[in-house]
């Protein structure tokens, strides 16, 4: 793998009809452009959103840690509501949620900085990450950056697209292994909560290595492992080969002529999985339908053999992180029933 494999063309000066049509931005970017008049970074806004997201994820993590310590079922809707309504009254208790929140924010930050630093490498104007606090099971809707500069070449597009998922994966892999080492075995724990959580391939592989012979339904994930689990899902969702997601950018860089066809195929698969496995896919299909079109890049050059190998690695990461049913209601638990009985673990991971 030579340095020439990853060479990229210099960015031309803005202007011209072809360059106007060549404008393309990252999947979490805006249409604002202008290398000549760069906006001032709003550091206060980035810091405020990060702090707010730290608080919301710590609230979720605190309740997760309490349930994990007491061997209570995993977090459900009622427990989530209680955490956001009453959790603020015990700020010191939020410290117990830091292992979850810091792990999750580190993974999300690594993903966005992977995009951001790649943009800096190519001289693209990009914002720092914006984090999105939210009262949901994860405590956040994730994070994004805004790329204001046009991208003119497929090689640049490819590098910016894969930079995020690869950087995030580097951090979530050890976090998942460490979190699993602190997890414990409680027979039938997956059937005790309001939801059943999906088991991506990478999690299944590590579970078999750390808990040989133990089914996934008997493993109670530590909050750190649950944060890495969220990172797995975020990585898989971003790598879906649809529209302007990271995976869609990769497909466009490799086979521009087939991008539209593959987008429609995978939108159809999302609908099918939404009917069969998880209704959330239907929401994703609707949202991604409106972002299905990829802006045109006027560049006929190939991305090179090294990047093609990297694309195969990205595909492997997608398959390791993906699960068709991330979350489903547990039919063994009545709606609205609160689980109060403590469970006794059969063994603890050394």
Secondary structure, DSSP 8 states (H G I E B T S, - for coil): --GGGG-------S-SHHHHHT----TT--S---SSS-----HHHHHHHHHHHHHHHHHHHHHHHHHHHTT-----HHHHHHHHHHGGG-GGGGGGGHHHHHHHHHHHHHHHHHHHHHHHHTT--B---EEEE-SSTTSEEEEE--B-S----HHHHHHHHHHHHHHHHHHHHHHHHHHHHT-EE-TTGGGTSSEEE---HHHHHHHHHHSTT--GGGEE--HHHHHHHHHHHHHHHHTSSSTTSHHHHHHHHH-GGGHHHHHHHHHHHHHHHHHHT-THHHHHHHHHHTT---------S---HHHHHHHHHHHHHHHHH--S-SEEE-TTS-TT---------SEE--
